[in-house]
Structure formats: C-alpha cells, structure tokens
Amino acid sequence: MSATRVTFLIFVGLSLVTALMLSVAPLPDFMQAARPLWLALMLSYWVFELPYNFKISLAWVFGLAQDVLYGTYFGFHALFLAFVVYAILSFQQRLRMFPQWQQAIFLMLIYSIGQIFLLWLNTLAGHHTLVSQYIFPALVSGLLWPWVYMIMHLLRKLMQL
C-alpha cells in the first residue's frame, strides 16, 4: 500500500471521527434544537467523492458508534446513516451534475426522511418528542452542505489527496 493511500485513509478516518466528536460537542441551549447532523454530512461528502470505494457498512459502524455516544437504542442511528448513504449512492451519478444548492435541497429531503424515521422508531420505543427536534437538524445540515463540501474539497487539495 502506497504512502499516499495510507495518508488518504487516515484523512477519511480522521474526518469521520471529527464529525462524530462534533455531533456530541456541547452547544448553547438555544442552538441545541438545530444541531447539524455532522456525521451524516461527512458521510455524504465521502459518498459523493468515493462512490465505488465507500460502503454502507462503514456508515453502519459509525452509526453504531453514534448510538453508543448518544446512549440511544443500538442501531437507530446506524439505520439512519445506512439509509442516507444508500440514497446518495442510488442518485450519485445524477446528483454530481447538479449545482451545490440543488444537492443541498436533495440532502435536506433525505435527512428529513431519515429523521422522521428516527422519530417514528423513538415513538415506538416510548419516547415522545417534538417533530421539530428532528426536522430542524435536517434543515440546518442541508444548509451547511455547500460549506462542508467546499471545506473538505479544499482540505483534500491542500493535502494533495
């Protein structure tokens, strides 16, 4: 394995671990309801950039790690992230042709559907929460997509990966 490939794999791993840490980082109370879905955003970026090398199983593993960090039922976030990765992989060829703002709208829709599924699972488990606690993060994440994409693309160019 070449040094560039190892560096690239380390970069992918660090970006996903950083997104995992950002998803549990403390925020002020007024921003708590609109916490971005950092791990879903980062996985979305890597699916866009590496559609053939990226597997749903990696999304599943990081989803299980997110379940452990959040203290939720095992597999809830793993299902959400697997759905996100599968949906992006299904439409990846068409989405690459769209401008960033249209990709952001698509991702808002995908994240919202996944979050509503999480809301449904939590309701079945007996935890009743507001719909806004699930929809606002999806909307904020969609709005952040162009910036996340540009920053990650710039970092990859700076590292020449």
DSSP file (Angstrom, degrees, kcal/mol; ACC not computed):
  #  RESIDUE AA STRUCTURE BP1 BP2  ACC     N-H-->O    O-->H-N    N-H-->O    O-->H-N    TCO  KAPPA ALPHA  PHI   PSI    X-CA   Y-CA   Z-CA
    1    1 A M              0   0    0      0, 0.0     2,-0.0     0, 0.0     5,-0.0   0.000 360.0 360.0 360.0 131.6    0.0    0.0    0.0
    2    2 A S     >  -     0   0    0      1,-0.1     4,-2.0     4,-0.0     5,-0.2  -0.276 360.0-116.2 -75.6 161.4    1.5    3.3   -1.0
    3    3 A A  H  > S+     0   0    0      1,-0.2     4,-2.5     2,-0.2     5,-0.2   0.853 115.8  55.3 -64.9 -35.0    2.1    6.2    1.4
    4    4 A T  H  > S+     0   0    0      2,-0.2     4,-2.4     1,-0.2    -1,-0.2   0.901 107.4  49.4 -65.2 -40.2   -0.5    8.4   -0.4
    5    5 A R  H  > S+     0   0    0      2,-0.2     4,-2.5     1,-0.2    -2,-0.2   0.903 111.7  48.4 -65.8 -41.8   -3.1    5.7    0.1
    6    6 A V  H  X S+     0   0    0     -4,-2.0     4,-2.4     2,-0.2    -2,-0.2   0.922 112.0  49.4 -63.8 -44.3   -2.4    5.3    3.8
    7    7 A T  H  X S+     0   0    0     -4,-2.5     4,-2.3     1,-0.2    -2,-0.2   0.905 111.0  50.7 -60.9 -41.2   -2.5    9.1    4.2
    8    8 A F  H  X S+     0   0    0     -4,-2.4     4,-2.4     2,-0.2    -2,-0.2   0.923 110.0  48.6 -63.7 -44.7   -5.8    9.3    2.4
    9    9 A L  H  X S+     0   0    0     -4,-2.5     4,-2.5     1,-0.2    -1,-0.2   0.879 111.4  50.4 -63.8 -37.7   -7.3    6.5    4.6
   10   10 A I  H  X S+     0   0    0     -4,-2.4     4,-2.9     2,-0.2    -1,-0.2   0.905 109.8  51.2 -64.7 -40.8   -6.1    8.3    7.7
   11   11 A F  H  X S+     0   0    0     -4,-2.3     4,-2.3     2,-0.2    -2,-0.2   0.914 111.0  47.4 -62.7 -44.1   -7.7   11.6    6.4
   12   12 A V  H  X S+     0   0    0     -4,-2.4     4,-2.0     2,-0.2    -2,-0.2   0.939 114.4  47.1 -62.1 -47.2  -11.0    9.8    5.8
   13   13 A G  H  X S+     0   0    0     -4,-2.5     4,-2.4     1,-0.2    -2,-0.2   0.912 112.5  48.6 -61.7 -44.3  -10.9    8.2    9.2
   14   14 A L  H  X S+     0   0    0     -4,-2.9     4,-2.7     1,-0.2    -1,-0.2   0.887 109.8  52.5 -64.7 -38.4  -10.0   11.5   11.0
   15   15 A S  H  X S+     0   0    0     -4,-2.3     4,-2.0    -5,-0.2    -1,-0.2   0.905 112.2  45.2 -64.7 -39.5  -12.7   13.4    9.2
   16   16 A L  H  X S+     0   0    0     -4,-2.0     4,-2.0     2,-0.2    -2,-0.2   0.882 113.7  48.6 -72.1 -37.5  -15.3   10.8   10.3
   17   17 A V  H  X S+     0   0    0     -4,-2.4     4,-2.3     2,-0.2    -2,-0.2   0.899 111.0  51.4 -67.6 -39.4  -14.1   10.7   13.9
   18   18 A T  H  X S+     0   0    0     -4,-2.7     4,-2.6     2,-0.2    -2,-0.2   0.912 109.7  49.7 -61.9 -42.2  -14.1   14.5   14.0
   19   19 A A  H  X S+     0   0    0     -4,-2.0     4,-1.5     2,-0.2    20,-0.4   0.881 109.6  52.0 -63.4 -37.4  -17.7   14.6   12.7
   20   20 A L  H  < S+     0   0    0     -4,-2.0     4,-0.5     2,-0.2    -2,-0.2   0.902 111.2  46.7 -64.4 -41.2  -18.5   12.0   15.4
   21   21 A M  H >X S+     0   0    0     -4,-2.3     3,-1.1     1,-0.2     4,-0.6   0.885 109.9  53.4 -69.0 -37.8  -17.0   14.3   18.1
   22   22 A L  H 3< S+     0   0    0     -4,-2.6     3,-0.4     1,-0.2    -1,-0.2   0.814 100.1  63.0 -65.2 -28.6  -18.8   17.4   16.7
   23   23 A S  T 3< S+     0   0    0     -4,-1.5    -1,-0.2     1,-0.2    -2,-0.2   0.690 113.9  32.5 -72.2 -16.2  -22.1   15.5   17.0
   24   24 A V  T <4 S+     0   0    0     -3,-1.1    -1,-0.2    -4,-0.5    -2,-0.2   0.348  89.1 122.6-117.6   3.7  -21.7   15.3   20.8
   25   25 A A  S  < S-     0   0    0     -4,-0.6     2,-0.1    -3,-0.4    -3,-0.0  -0.372  73.2 -97.6 -64.8 144.0  -19.8   18.5   21.4
   26   26 A P        -     0   0    0      0, 0.0    -1,-0.1     0, 0.0    -2,-0.1  -0.358  44.4-175.8 -66.3 141.8  -21.6   20.9   23.8
   27   27 A L        -     0   0    0     -3,-0.1     5,-0.1    -2,-0.1     8,-0.0  -0.928  34.6 -90.0-130.1 155.8  -23.7   23.7   22.3
   28   28 A P    >>  -     0   0    0      0, 0.0     3,-1.3     0, 0.0     4,-0.9  -0.289  43.9-109.0 -60.9 155.2  -25.6   26.5   24.0
   29   29 A D  H >> S+     0   0    0      1,-0.3     3,-0.7     2,-0.2     4,-0.5   0.857 116.9  55.9 -57.3 -39.1  -29.2   25.7   24.8
   30   30 A F  H 34 S+     0   0    0      1,-0.2    -1,-0.3     2,-0.1     3,-0.1   0.725 111.8  44.0 -70.2 -18.8  -30.7   27.9   22.1
   31   31 A M  H X4 S+     0   0    0     -3,-1.3     3,-1.0     1,-0.1    -1,-0.2   0.516  89.1  89.3 -98.6  -7.6  -28.7   26.0   19.4
   32   32 A Q  H X< S+     0   0    0     -4,-0.9     3,-1.2    -3,-0.7    -2,-0.1   0.859  83.4  54.5 -59.9 -38.6  -29.3   22.5   20.8
   33   33 A A  T 3< S+     0   0    0     -4,-0.5    -1,-0.3     1,-0.3    -2,-0.1   0.721 111.3  45.5 -70.7 -20.1  -32.5   22.0   18.7
   34   34 A A  T <  S+     0   0    0     -3,-1.0    -1,-0.3   102,-0.1    -2,-0.2  -0.042  75.1 151.7-114.0  31.4  -30.7   22.8   15.5
   35   35 A R    <   -     0   0    0     -3,-1.2   106,-0.2     1,-0.1   105,-0.1  -0.459  47.8-119.3 -63.2 124.5  -27.6   20.7   15.9
   36   36 A P        -     0   0    0      0, 0.0     2,-1.7     0, 0.0     3,-0.2  -0.255  17.2-114.7 -64.6 154.4  -26.3   19.8   12.5
   37   37 A L     >  +     0   0    0    100,-0.6     4,-2.4     1,-0.2     5,-0.2  -0.627  44.3 173.6 -87.7  77.6  -26.0   16.1   11.5
   38   38 A W  H  > S+     0   0    0     -2,-1.7     4,-2.5     1,-0.2     5,-0.2   0.878  72.4  48.7 -60.1 -43.4  -22.2   16.3   11.3
   39   39 A L  H  > S+     0   0    0    -20,-0.4     4,-2.5     1,-0.2    -1,-0.2   0.900 111.9  49.2 -67.3 -39.4  -21.7   12.6   10.7
   40   40 A A  H  > S+     0   0    0      2,-0.2     4,-2.2     1,-0.2    -1,-0.2   0.896 111.5  50.7 -65.0 -39.1  -24.3   12.4    8.0
   41   41 A L  H  X S+     0   0    0     -4,-2.4     4,-2.1     2,-0.2    -2,-0.2   0.928 112.5  45.5 -63.0 -45.0  -22.8   15.4    6.3
   42   42 A M  H  X S+     0   0    0     -4,-2.5     4,-2.2     2,-0.2    -2,-0.2   0.909 113.2  49.1 -68.3 -41.3  -19.3   13.9    6.4
   43   43 A L  H  X S+     0   0    0     -4,-2.5     4,-2.2     1,-0.2    -1,-0.2   0.890 109.5  53.9 -63.1 -38.0  -20.5   10.5    5.1
   44   44 A S  H  X S+     0   0    0     -4,-2.2     4,-2.2    -5,-0.2    -2,-0.2   0.910 107.4  51.0 -62.0 -42.0  -22.4   12.3    2.4
   45   45 A Y  H  X S+     0   0    0     -4,-2.1     4,-2.2     1,-0.2    -2,-0.2   0.944 111.5  46.4 -60.6 -47.5  -19.3   14.1    1.3
   46   46 A W  H  X S+     0   0    0     -4,-2.2     4,-2.8     1,-0.2    -1,-0.2   0.830 110.2  53.2 -69.0 -30.2  -17.3   10.9    1.1
   47   47 A V  H  < S+     0   0    0     -4,-2.2    -1,-0.2     2,-0.2    -2,-0.2   0.903 110.4  48.2 -68.3 -39.4  -20.1    9.1   -0.8
   48   48 A F  H  < S+     0   0    0     -4,-2.2    -2,-0.2    -5,-0.2    -1,-0.2   0.896 120.0  38.0 -64.3 -39.6  -20.1   11.9   -3.3
   49   49 A E  H  < S+     0   0    0     -4,-2.2    -2,-0.2     1,-0.2    -1,-0.2   0.834 130.4  25.6 -83.5 -33.5  -16.3   11.8   -3.7
   50   50 A L     X  +     0   0    0     -4,-2.8     4,-1.6    -5,-0.2    -1,-0.2  -0.541  64.9 157.5-130.3  66.2  -15.7    8.0   -3.5
   51   51 A P  T  4 S+     0   0    0      0, 0.0    -1,-0.1     0, 0.0    -3,-0.1   0.822  79.4  41.7 -66.1 -29.3  -18.9    6.2   -4.6
   52   52 A Y  T  4 S+     0   0    0      1,-0.2    -2,-0.1     3,-0.0    -5,-0.1   0.760 118.1  44.0 -90.2 -24.5  -17.1    3.0   -5.5
   53   53 A N  T  4 S+     0   0    0     -3,-0.1     2,-0.4    -6,-0.1    -1,-0.2   0.644  96.9  87.9 -90.8 -16.3  -14.8    2.8   -2.5
   54   54 A F     <  -     0   0    0     -4,-1.6     2,-0.3    -8,-0.1     3,-0.0  -0.687  60.7-163.0 -92.5 134.4  -17.4    3.7    0.1
   55   55 A K    >>  -     0   0    0     -2,-0.4     4,-1.0     1,-0.1     3,-0.7  -0.845  29.0-129.7-117.5 151.5  -19.5    1.0    1.6
   56   56 A I  H 3> S+     0   0    0     -2,-0.3     4,-2.2     1,-0.2     5,-0.1   0.780 106.0  69.4 -65.7 -26.7  -22.7    1.2    3.6
   57   57 A S  H 3> S+     0   0    0      1,-0.2     4,-2.4     2,-0.2    -1,-0.2   0.852  94.6  53.7 -63.2 -34.1  -21.1   -1.0    6.2
   58   58 A L  H <> S+     0   0    0     -3,-0.7     4,-2.4     2,-0.2    -1,-0.2   0.902 108.6  49.4 -66.1 -39.7  -18.8    1.9    7.2
   59   59 A A  H  X S+     0   0    0     -4,-1.0     4,-2.1     1,-0.2    -2,-0.2   0.887 110.3  52.2 -63.0 -38.2  -21.9    4.1    7.7
   60   60 A W  H  X S+     0   0    0     -4,-2.2     4,-2.2     2,-0.2    -2,-0.2   0.923 109.2  48.7 -63.9 -44.8  -23.4    1.3    9.8
   61   61 A V  H  X S+     0   0    0     -4,-2.4     4,-2.0     1,-0.2    -2,-0.2   0.928 113.8  45.2 -63.1 -46.0  -20.3    1.1   12.0
   62   62 A F  H  X S+     0   0    0     -4,-2.4     4,-2.0     1,-0.2    -1,-0.2   0.828 110.4  55.7 -69.5 -29.0  -20.1    4.8   12.6
   63   63 A G  H  X S+     0   0    0     -4,-2.1     4,-2.2    -5,-0.2    15,-0.4   0.892 107.1  49.3 -65.5 -39.5  -23.9    4.9   13.2
   64   64 A L  H  X S+     0   0    0     -4,-2.2     4,-2.1     2,-0.2    -2,-0.2   0.892 109.7  51.9 -65.7 -38.3  -23.4    2.3   16.0
   65   65 A A  H  X S+     0   0    0     -4,-2.0     4,-2.3     1,-0.2    -2,-0.2   0.893 109.2  50.2 -63.1 -38.6  -20.7    4.4   17.4
   66   66 A Q  H  X S+     0   0    0     -4,-2.0     4,-2.6     2,-0.2     5,-0.2   0.878 107.4  54.0 -67.7 -37.1  -23.1    7.4   17.4
   67   67 A D  H  X>S+     0   0    0     -4,-2.2     4,-1.7     2,-0.2     5,-1.5   0.911 109.4  48.3 -60.6 -41.6  -25.7    5.2   19.1
   68   68 A V  H  <5S+     0   0    0     -4,-2.1    -2,-0.2     2,-0.2    -1,-0.2   0.922 113.1  47.4 -65.0 -44.0  -23.2    4.5   21.9
   69   69 A L  H  <5S+     0   0    0     -4,-2.3    -2,-0.2     1,-0.2    -1,-0.2   0.888 117.6  41.4 -65.8 -38.7  -22.2    8.1   22.2
   70   70 A Y  H  <5S-     0   0    0     -4,-2.6    -1,-0.2    -5,-0.1    -2,-0.2   0.704 104.3-128.5 -81.1 -20.0  -25.8    9.3   22.4
   71   71 A G  T  <5 +     0   0    0     -4,-1.7    -3,-0.2    -5,-0.2     2,-0.1   0.797  59.9 140.6  75.3  28.0  -27.0    6.5   24.6
   72   72 A T      < -     0   0    0     -5,-1.5    -1,-0.2    -6,-0.2     3,-0.1  -0.379  64.2 -63.2 -93.8 176.9  -29.8    5.6   22.2
   73   73 A Y    >   -     0   0    0      1,-0.1     3,-1.7    -2,-0.1     4,-0.4  -0.347  66.8 -96.1 -60.7 140.9  -31.1    2.2   21.3
   74   74 A F  T 3  S+     0   0    0      1,-0.2    -1,-0.1     2,-0.1   -10,-0.1  -0.432 106.8  17.6 -66.2 117.7  -28.5    0.2   19.4
   75   75 A G  T 3> S+     0   0    0     -2,-0.3     4,-2.3   -12,-0.2    -1,-0.2   0.227  88.2 107.8 109.9 -12.3  -28.9    0.6   15.7
   76   76 A F  H <> S+     0   0    0     -3,-1.7     4,-1.8     2,-0.2    -2,-0.1   0.972  90.5  33.8 -62.3 -55.1  -31.2    3.6   15.4
   77   77 A H  H  > S+     0   0    0     -4,-0.4     4,-2.8   -14,-0.3     5,-0.2   0.802 114.3  60.7 -71.9 -27.7  -28.6    6.0   14.0
   78   78 A A  H  > S+     0   0    0    -15,-0.4     4,-2.3     2,-0.2    -1,-0.2   0.913 106.1  46.9 -63.9 -41.5  -26.9    3.1   12.1
   79   79 A L  H  X S+     0   0    0     -4,-2.3     4,-2.3     2,-0.2    -2,-0.2   0.914 112.1  51.2 -63.9 -42.5  -30.2    2.6   10.2
   80   80 A F  H  X S+     0   0    0     -4,-1.8     4,-2.3     1,-0.2    -2,-0.2   0.941 113.4  43.1 -60.0 -49.4  -30.4    6.4    9.6
   81   81 A L  H  X S+     0   0    0     -4,-2.8     4,-2.6     1,-0.2     5,-0.2   0.866 112.2  53.1 -69.6 -35.4  -26.9    6.7    8.2
   82   82 A A  H  X S+     0   0    0     -4,-2.3     4,-2.4    -5,-0.2    -1,-0.2   0.902 110.0  49.3 -63.9 -39.6  -27.2    3.5    6.1
   83   83 A F  H  X S+     0   0    0     -4,-2.3     4,-2.7     2,-0.2    -2,-0.2   0.927 111.1  49.5 -62.9 -45.1  -30.4    5.0    4.6
   84   84 A V  H  X S+     0   0    0     -4,-2.3     4,-2.3     1,-0.2     5,-0.2   0.935 113.4  45.5 -60.5 -47.6  -28.6    8.3    3.8
   85   85 A V  H  X S+     0   0    0     -4,-2.6     4,-2.6     1,-0.2    -1,-0.2   0.910 113.7  49.5 -64.8 -42.0  -25.6    6.5    2.2
   86   86 A Y  H  X S+     0   0    0     -4,-2.4     4,-2.1    -5,-0.2    -1,-0.2   0.917 111.2  49.2 -63.5 -43.0  -27.8    4.2    0.2
   87   87 A A  H  X S+     0   0    0     -4,-2.7     4,-1.5     2,-0.2    -2,-0.2   0.910 113.4  46.1 -64.2 -41.7  -30.0    7.1   -1.0
   88   88 A I  H  X S+     0   0    0     -4,-2.3     4,-0.8    -5,-0.2    -2,-0.2   0.911 111.9  50.9 -68.8 -40.9  -27.0    9.1   -2.1
   89   89 A L  H  < S+     0   0    0     -4,-2.6     3,-0.4     1,-0.2     4,-0.3   0.872 108.0  54.4 -62.1 -35.9  -25.4    6.1   -3.8
   90   90 A S  H  < S+     0   0    0     -4,-2.1    -1,-0.2     1,-0.2    -2,-0.2   0.863 122.5  26.6 -65.8 -35.9  -28.6    5.5   -5.7
   91   91 A F  H  X S+     0   0    0     -4,-1.5     4,-2.6    -3,-0.1     3,-0.4   0.263  88.8 112.2-109.7  10.4  -28.7    9.0   -7.1
   92   92 A Q  H  X S+     0   0    0     -4,-0.8     4,-1.8    -3,-0.4    -1,-0.1   0.858  74.0  52.5 -58.8 -43.4  -25.0    9.8   -7.1
   93   93 A Q  H  4 S+     0   0    0     -4,-0.3     4,-0.4     1,-0.2    -1,-0.2   0.897 116.4  39.8 -62.5 -40.8  -24.4    9.9  -10.8
   94   94 A R  H >> S+     0   0    0     -3,-0.4     3,-1.0     1,-0.2     4,-0.5   0.881 112.2  56.2 -74.4 -38.7  -27.3   12.4  -11.3
   95   95 A L  H >< S+     0   0    0     -4,-2.6     3,-1.0     1,-0.3    -2,-0.2   0.817  95.4  65.1 -66.6 -30.7  -26.5   14.5   -8.2
   96   96 A R  T 3< S+     0   0    0     -4,-1.8    -1,-0.3     1,-0.3    -2,-0.2   0.783  99.3  54.3 -63.6 -25.2  -22.9   15.2   -9.3
   97   97 A M  T <4 S+     0   0    0     -3,-1.0    -1,-0.3    -4,-0.4    -2,-0.2   0.693  93.6  88.7 -80.5 -18.9  -24.3   17.2  -12.3
   98   98 A F  S << S-     0   0    0     -3,-1.0     5,-0.0    -4,-0.5    -3,-0.0  -0.438  85.4-105.6 -80.2 152.3  -26.4   19.4  -10.1
   99   99 A P    >>  -     0   0    0      0, 0.0     4,-2.0     0, 0.0     3,-0.7  -0.281  38.9 -99.7 -68.4 164.6  -25.2   22.7   -8.5
  100  100 A Q  H 3> S+     0   0    0      1,-0.3     4,-2.5     2,-0.2     5,-0.2   0.856 120.5  55.9 -56.2 -40.5  -24.5   22.8   -4.8
  101  101 A W  H 3> S+     0   0    0      1,-0.2     4,-1.6     2,-0.2    -1,-0.3   0.854 108.5  47.7 -66.9 -32.5  -27.8   24.4   -3.9
  102  102 A Q  H <> S+     0   0    0     -3,-0.7     4,-2.1     2,-0.2    -1,-0.2   0.861 110.7  51.5 -74.2 -34.8  -29.8   21.6   -5.6
  103  103 A Q  H  X S+     0   0    0     -4,-2.0     4,-2.8     2,-0.2    -2,-0.2   0.897 107.7  54.1 -62.9 -39.2  -27.6   19.0   -3.9
  104  104 A A  H  X S+     0   0    0     -4,-2.5     4,-2.4     2,-0.2    -2,-0.2   0.893 107.5  49.3 -62.9 -40.1  -28.4   20.8   -0.6
  105  105 A I  H  X S+     0   0    0     -4,-1.6     4,-2.1     2,-0.2    -1,-0.2   0.918 111.5  49.3 -65.6 -42.5  -32.1   20.5   -1.2
  106  106 A F  H  X S+     0   0    0     -4,-2.1     4,-2.6     1,-0.2    -2,-0.2   0.930 112.2  48.1 -60.6 -45.3  -31.8   16.8   -2.0
  107  107 A L  H  X S+     0   0    0     -4,-2.8     4,-3.2     1,-0.2     5,-0.3   0.875 107.8  55.1 -66.1 -36.5  -29.8   16.2    1.1
  108  108 A M  H  X S+     0   0    0     -4,-2.4     4,-2.4     2,-0.2    -1,-0.2   0.923 110.7  46.6 -58.1 -43.1  -32.4   18.2    3.2
  109  109 A L  H  X S+     0   0    0     -4,-2.1     4,-2.4     2,-0.2    -2,-0.2   0.932 114.3  45.7 -65.6 -46.4  -35.0   15.9    1.9
  110  110 A I  H  X S+     0   0    0     -4,-2.6     4,-2.4     1,-0.2    -2,-0.2   0.932 114.9  47.3 -63.2 -46.2  -33.0   12.7    2.5
  111  111 A Y  H  X S+     0   0    0     -4,-3.2     4,-2.7     1,-0.2    -1,-0.2   0.897 111.9  51.5 -63.1 -39.0  -32.0   13.8    6.0
  112  112 A S  H  X S+     0   0    0     -4,-2.4     4,-2.5    -5,-0.3    -2,-0.2   0.916 109.8  48.4 -64.8 -43.0  -35.6   14.8    6.8
  113  113 A I  H  X S+     0   0    0     -4,-2.4     4,-1.9     1,-0.2    -1,-0.2   0.927 114.1  47.2 -62.6 -43.6  -37.0   11.4    5.7
  114  114 A G  H  X S+     0   0    0     -4,-2.4     4,-2.1     1,-0.2    -2,-0.2   0.897 112.0  49.6 -63.8 -40.5  -34.3    9.7    7.8
  115  115 A Q  H  X S+     0   0    0     -4,-2.7     4,-2.6     2,-0.2    -1,-0.2   0.876 108.5  52.3 -68.0 -36.8  -35.0   11.9   10.8
  116  116 A I  H  X S+     0   0    0     -4,-2.5     4,-2.4     2,-0.2    -1,-0.2   0.881 108.3  52.3 -65.2 -36.1  -38.8   11.2   10.5
  117  117 A F  H  X S+     0   0    0     -4,-1.9     4,-2.5     2,-0.2    -2,-0.2   0.911 109.5  48.9 -63.0 -42.1  -37.9    7.5   10.5
  118  118 A L  H  X S+     0   0    0     -4,-2.1     4,-2.7     2,-0.2    -2,-0.2   0.905 110.1  51.8 -62.9 -40.8  -35.9    8.0   13.7
  119  119 A L  H  X S+     0   0    0     -4,-2.6     4,-2.3     1,-0.2    -2,-0.2   0.918 109.9  49.3 -59.9 -43.8  -38.8    9.9   15.2
  120  120 A W  H  X S+     0   0    0     -4,-2.4     4,-2.4     2,-0.2    -2,-0.2   0.920 111.3  48.5 -62.4 -44.9  -41.1    7.0   14.4
  121  121 A L  H  X S+     0   0    0     -4,-2.5     4,-1.7     1,-0.2    -2,-0.2   0.909 112.1  49.0 -62.9 -41.7  -38.7    4.5   15.9
  122  122 A N  H  <>S+     0   0    0     -4,-2.7     5,-2.8     2,-0.2     4,-0.4   0.870 110.0  51.6 -66.4 -35.7  -38.3    6.6   19.1
  123  123 A T  H ><5S+     0   0    0     -4,-2.3     3,-1.1     1,-0.2    -2,-0.2   0.907 108.9  50.4 -66.2 -41.2  -42.1    6.9   19.3
  124  124 A L  H 3<5S+     0   0    0     -4,-2.4    -1,-0.2     1,-0.3    -2,-0.2   0.843 107.6  54.6 -63.3 -31.9  -42.4    3.1   19.0
  125  125 A A  T 3<5S-     0   0    0     -4,-1.7    -1,-0.3    -5,-0.2    -2,-0.2   0.540 125.6-103.3 -79.4  -6.5  -39.9    2.8   21.8
  126  126 A G  T < 5S+     0   0    0     -3,-1.1     2,-0.7    -4,-0.4    -3,-0.2   0.559  82.1 125.5  99.0   8.9  -42.0    5.0   24.0
  127  127 A H      < -     0   0    0     -5,-2.8     2,-0.6    -6,-0.1    -1,-0.2  -0.885  42.6-162.1-104.2 107.9  -40.1    8.3   23.8
  128  128 A H        +     0   0    0     -2,-0.7     2,-0.3    -3,-0.1    -5,-0.0  -0.801  21.2 159.4 -94.6 119.8  -42.4   11.1   22.7
  129  129 A T        -     0   0    0     -2,-0.6     2,-0.2   -10,-0.1    -6,-0.0  -0.828  43.8 -84.8-130.9 170.0  -40.6   14.2   21.4
  130  130 A L    >   -     0   0    0     -2,-0.3     3,-0.8     1,-0.1     4,-0.3  -0.482  28.0-130.9 -76.6 146.5  -41.4   17.1   19.2
  131  131 A V  T >> S+     0   0    0      1,-0.2     4,-2.0     2,-0.2     3,-1.7   0.844 106.0  65.5 -63.4 -33.7  -41.1   16.8   15.4
  132  132 A S  H 3> S+     0   0    0      1,-0.3     4,-2.0     2,-0.2    -1,-0.2   0.792  90.0  64.6 -62.8 -27.5  -39.1   20.0   15.3
  133  133 A Q  H <4 S+     0   0    0     -3,-0.8    -1,-0.3     1,-0.2    -2,-0.2   0.698 112.5  35.3 -68.0 -17.1  -36.3   18.3   17.3
  134  134 A Y  H <> S+     0   0    0     -3,-1.7     4,-0.7    -4,-0.3    -2,-0.2   0.726 118.9  47.1-104.1 -30.7  -35.8   16.0   14.3
  135  135 A I  H  X S+     0   0    0     -4,-2.0     4,-2.2     2,-0.2     3,-0.2   0.893 102.6  60.1 -83.7 -40.4  -36.6   18.3   11.3
  136  136 A F  H  X S+     0   0    0     -4,-2.0     4,-2.7     1,-0.2     5,-0.3   0.908 103.7  50.9 -57.2 -44.9  -34.5   21.4   12.3
  137  137 A P  H  > S+     0   0    0      0, 0.0     4,-2.3     0, 0.0  -100,-0.6   0.883 109.8  51.3 -60.4 -35.3  -31.2   19.4   12.3
  138  138 A A  H  X S+     0   0    0     -4,-0.7     4,-1.9    -3,-0.2    -2,-0.2   0.909 112.2  45.7 -66.6 -40.9  -32.0   18.1    8.8
  139  139 A L  H  X S+     0   0    0     -4,-2.2     4,-2.0     2,-0.2    -1,-0.2   0.915 113.8  48.2 -68.2 -43.3  -32.7   21.6    7.5
  140  140 A V  H  X S+     0   0    0     -4,-2.7     4,-1.7     1,-0.2    -2,-0.2   0.899 110.8  52.1 -64.1 -40.0  -29.6   23.1    9.1
  141  141 A S  H  X S+     0   0    0     -4,-2.3     4,-0.9    -5,-0.3    -1,-0.2   0.896 108.0  51.0 -64.4 -39.8  -27.5   20.2    7.7
  142  142 A G  H  < S+     0   0    0     -4,-1.9     3,-0.5     1,-0.2    -1,-0.2   0.889 109.7  50.3 -63.3 -38.4  -28.8   20.8    4.3
  143  143 A L  H  < S+     0   0    0     -4,-2.0     4,-0.3     1,-0.2    -1,-0.2   0.814 110.6  50.1 -68.9 -29.6  -28.0   24.5    4.5
  144  144 A L  H  X S+     0   0    0     -4,-1.7     4,-2.5     1,-0.2     3,-0.5   0.630  85.8  92.3 -81.6 -14.0  -24.4   23.6    5.7
  145  145 A W  H  X S+     0   0    0     -4,-0.9     4,-2.8    -3,-0.5     5,-0.3   0.881  81.7  51.0 -53.0 -49.1  -23.8   21.2    2.8
  146  146 A P  H  > S+     0   0    0      0, 0.0     4,-2.2     0, 0.0    -1,-0.2   0.898 114.3  45.1 -59.3 -37.7  -22.2   23.7    0.4
  147  147 A W  H  > S+     0   0    0     -3,-0.5     4,-2.6    -4,-0.3     5,-0.2   0.904 112.9  49.1 -72.0 -41.3  -19.8   24.9    3.0
  148  148 A V  H  X S+     0   0    0     -4,-2.5     4,-2.5     2,-0.2     5,-0.3   0.928 113.0  48.6 -62.2 -43.6  -18.9   21.4    4.2
  149  149 A Y  H  X S+     0   0    0     -4,-2.8     4,-2.4    -5,-0.2    -2,-0.2   0.932 113.4  46.1 -62.2 -46.3  -18.3   20.3    0.6
  150  150 A M  H  X S+     0   0    0     -4,-2.2     4,-2.4    -5,-0.3    -2,-0.2   0.911 113.9  47.9 -65.7 -42.0  -16.1   23.3   -0.2
  151  151 A I  H  X S+     0   0    0     -4,-2.6     4,-2.5     2,-0.2    -2,-0.2   0.932 114.5  45.3 -65.3 -45.6  -14.0   23.0    3.0
  152  152 A M  H  X S+     0   0    0     -4,-2.5     4,-2.3    -5,-0.2    -2,-0.2   0.895 113.1  50.6 -65.9 -39.2  -13.5   19.3    2.6
  153  153 A H  H  X S+     0   0    0     -4,-2.4     4,-2.0    -5,-0.3    -1,-0.2   0.908 111.3  48.9 -63.9 -41.1  -12.6   19.7   -1.1
  154  154 A L  H  X S+     0   0    0     -4,-2.4     4,-2.6     2,-0.2    -2,-0.2   0.910 110.3  50.9 -64.5 -42.9  -10.1   22.5   -0.2
  155  155 A L  H  X S+     0   0    0     -4,-2.5     4,-2.1     1,-0.2    -2,-0.2   0.895 109.2  51.3 -62.1 -40.3   -8.5   20.3    2.5
  156  156 A R  H  X>S+     0   0    0     -4,-2.3     5,-2.5     1,-0.2     4,-0.6   0.900 111.5  47.2 -64.6 -39.2   -8.1   17.4    0.1
  157  157 A K  H ><5S+     0   0    0     -4,-2.0     3,-0.5     3,-0.2    -2,-0.2   0.903 110.7  51.4 -68.3 -39.4   -6.4   19.7   -2.4
  158  158 A L  H 3<5S+     0   0    0     -4,-2.6    -2,-0.2     1,-0.2    -1,-0.2   0.880 115.0  42.3 -64.2 -36.3   -4.1   21.2    0.2
  159  159 A M  H 3<5S-     0   0    0     -4,-2.1    -1,-0.2    -5,-0.2    -2,-0.2   0.540 108.9-129.4 -85.3  -5.8   -3.1   17.7    1.3
  160  160 A Q  T <<5       0   0    0     -4,-0.6    -3,-0.2    -3,-0.5    -4,-0.1   0.922 360.0 360.0  56.7  50.2   -2.9   16.6   -2.4
  161  161 A L      <       0   0    0     -5,-2.5    -4,-0.2    -6,-0.1    -1,-0.1   0.387 360.0 360.0-106.1 360.0   -5.1   13.5   -1.9
